[in-house]
């Protein structure tokens, strides 16, 4: 399984989202797309790490 290297950042009015959200919203998930996602097992849940929301660094 290949891991993605996406970095997610918060958006702001000064840096708008550059994705085509209408196209994303219009996408209908097909049954074969579910095959890409492995089932979550009990062992996966035992090893899960629950993280709370992060606080952004406050720069002055």
C-alpha positions in Angstrom: 0.0 0.0 0.0 1.4 3.4 -1.0 1.2 6.3 1.4 0.4 9.7 0.1 2.6 12.7 0.9 -0.2 15.3 1.1 0.2 18.1 3.5 -3.0 19.7 4.7 -3.1 23.3 5.9 -5.9 25.5 7.1 -7.4 28.0 4.7 -7.9 31.7 5.2 -9.6 34.5 3.3 -6.2 35.5 2.1 -5.4 32.0 0.7 -8.7 30.6 -0.8 -9.2 26.9 -1.6 -7.9 26.2 -5.1 -9.8 22.9 -5.6 -12.8 22.5 -7.9 -15.3 21.9 -5.1 -18.3 21.7 -7.4 -16.6 18.8 -9.3 -15.7 17.1 -6.0 -19.2 17.5 -4.6 -20.7 16.1 -7.8 -18.6 13.0 -7.7 -20.6 9.8 -7.0 -18.5 7.1 -5.3 -18.6 3.9 -7.2 -18.5 0.4 -5.7 -15.0 -0.3 -7.1 -13.7 2.7 -5.2 -14.6 1.1 -1.9 -12.3 -1.8 -2.8 -9.4 0.5 -2.5 -10.0 1.0 1.2 -9.1 -2.0 3.5 -11.4 -3.0 6.2 -10.6 -1.8 9.7 -9.9 -4.7 12.0 -10.0 -5.1 15.7 -6.2 -5.1 15.7 -6.1 -1.8 13.9 -8.4 -0.3 16.5 -6.1 -1.6 19.3 -3.1 0.1 17.8 -4.9 3.3 17.0 -3.6 6.6 18.4 -6.3 9.1 19.2 -5.2 12.7 18.8 -7.0 15.8 19.8 -7.1 19.0 17.8 -3.7 20.8 17.4 -3.1 24.3 18.5 -1.3 26.4 15.9 1.9 28.0 16.8 1.4 31.7 17.7 4.1 33.8 16.1 4.4 37.5 17.0 
